[in-house]
């Protein structure tokens, strides 16, 4: 993420390509690169909810903006992360739950990250970079919202 944030896309790509060479985690049955990207996005969204006042749903506005601005593969991962939040966060209000259900209606439960991406190195590398870019976009939206006078 730091490389994307600094605009060093070549170096970011190199790191992602290296992550794809890591062996599959047979214990957890996951491929590290897609899961790391998915969890980076998921954790950013959860952190935003948890840092938000209970009576405020601006976090969901930010998530919807990231969803609208994201590349298609990244948008699928945003929806998957939101679906996981819907299933795991008891503290969501009824209004938030309703909005999340609307946003995640077509999400396949328990799908692997990047499930719809062809199993080709270039396609998967680009997909991870797009997911990380969505997480970075979210981080910037949170920073803007938390600036004094925002």
C-alpha positions, 0 to 999 in steps of 0.5 A: 500500500505504501508504494501505491500511496507514494505513486510507485506503481512499478514497485507495488506491482513487484511486491504483489508479484512476489506475494503471488509466489508465496506458497499456499497456506495449506493449514488455513487453505488460503492463497496469501496475496488475494487474502492479504488484499481482501483483509487489508480492505476489510480491516480498513472498513471495520476500523472505520465503523469502529472509529465512528460514533454510534449514531453516525453512518458516514462510514457507510457513505464512504464505503459506498463511494469506494464501491462506486469508484472502484474497478469492477474486481475491487468493487466485488471485494468491497461488496464481499467485505461488506457482506462479511461485516453484515454477518459478523458485526452485531453493533450495526443499526437496523438502517445500516443492516438494511443498506448493507443488505442492499449493497451485498444482495448478489454476493456469493457467501464464502467465496474466495477473494478474486474468485471471478478473476482468471487464473492468469498471473497478470490478471490476478496481479492487476486485481490485487493492485485494484483491491489495494487501490480501493483500500487506499481510496477508502483510507484517503476518504477517512482522512478527509472526513477526520480533518478539522472542519470536515 
